[in-house]
Amino acid sequence: MMLLKREGWPEEGEIVICTVARINPNSVFANIDEYGRQGMIHISEVAPGRIRNIRDYVSEGRVVVCKILQINREKGYIDLSLRRVSEIAKRKKLEEIKQEQKAEKIIETVAKELKMDAGKLYDEVSKKLFEKYSSLYSAFEDIALSGKSLSEFGIEKKYADAVEAAVRQKIQPTEITIGGTLKLSSYAPDGVEAIKNSLKDAEKNKNIDIKYLGNGQFLLKFTSRDYKTAEKLLKNTVDYAIDYVEKHEGTGEFIRKEE
């Protein structure tokens, strides 16, 4: 059971962690753990193809990763999908939850040392950090990396010092890598130069590794300490390169490498 509970409603298209609560012949009801709400997965959204027995795919109490399809706030309905979650998105979400559980474990350990309720300490710390960070772990990782103090966020010093000490001991920031193959071609007289120039700025970025494979193909690797930054870097680089060669009588295609 996670301490994390987000306020309000999730967004359509958001990837969420759910726990299967009830199974009907043609639908599954699942608790959306982060939001404290319940959604429904229609049998057609459980898996591709024809499903003879829905219980071959899900069971009560099972934790699953779903995509928010549609929300009706007036009626309180949330439609979910299992089959529309890619393996990359699933692994990314599970890793985020694993990291958040690690951050919460730190809170629980410190609360025990301070002889106080873990939920109370979590609220004291998280309500301040969530004003700037999307998760407790991302806040803790930034603190471990940057040397910032929790007191800077308005957290009471006796709590801040204890949590901060535990964070520096338990969290070592790590880098993640994503990438794929970028294929570029141009029929313009200066096509070769156009292809080179499309990645000129990207080559200056220390977080991007570019390897030429021949025939207008490039292997791109993007590294960062969090997925969102890496994904943004990837998108901006690829979009710019393809747009650049298209303006020079060319085409471009990016093939994502499955993680």
Stockholm file with secondary structure:
# STOCKHOLM 1.0

chainA/1-259         MMLLKREGWPEEGEIVICTVARINPNSVFANIDEYGRQGMIHISEVAPGRIRNIRDYVSEGRVVVCKILQINREKGYIDLSLRRVSEIAKRKKLEEIKQEQKAEKIIETVAKELKMDAGKLYDEVSKKLFEKYSSLYSAFEDIALSGKSLSEFGIEKKYADAVEAAVRQKIQPTEITIGGTLKLSSYAPDGVEAIKNSLKDAEKNKNIDIKYLGNGQFLLKFTSRDYKTAEKLLKNTVDYAIDYVEKHEGTGEFIRKEE
#=GR chainA/1-259 SS CCSCCCCSCCCTTCEEEEEEEEEETTEEEEEETTTTEEEEEEGGGTSSSCCSCGGGTCCTTCEEEEEEEEEETTTTEEEEESTTCCHHHHHHHHHHHHHHHHHHHHHHHHHHHHTSCHHHHHHHHHHHHTTTCSSHHHHHHHHHHHCCCGGGGTCCHHHHHHHHHHHHHHCCCCCEEEEEEEEEEECSTTHHHHHHHHTTTGGGCTTEEEEEEETTEEEEEEEESSHHHHHHHHHHHHHHHHHHHHTTTEEEEEEECCC
#=GC SS_cons         CCSCCCCSCCCTTCEEEEEEEEEETTEEEEEETTTTEEEEEEGGGTSSSCCSCGGGTCCTTCEEEEEEEEEETTTTEEEEESTTCCHHHHHHHHHHHHHHHHHHHHHHHHHHHHTSCHHHHHHHHHHHHTTTCSSHHHHHHHHHHHCCCGGGGTCCHHHHHHHHHHHHHHCCCCCEEEEEEEEEEECSTTHHHHHHHHTTTGGGCTTEEEEEEETTEEEEEEEESSHHHHHHHHHHHHHHHHHHHHTTTEEEEEEECCC
//
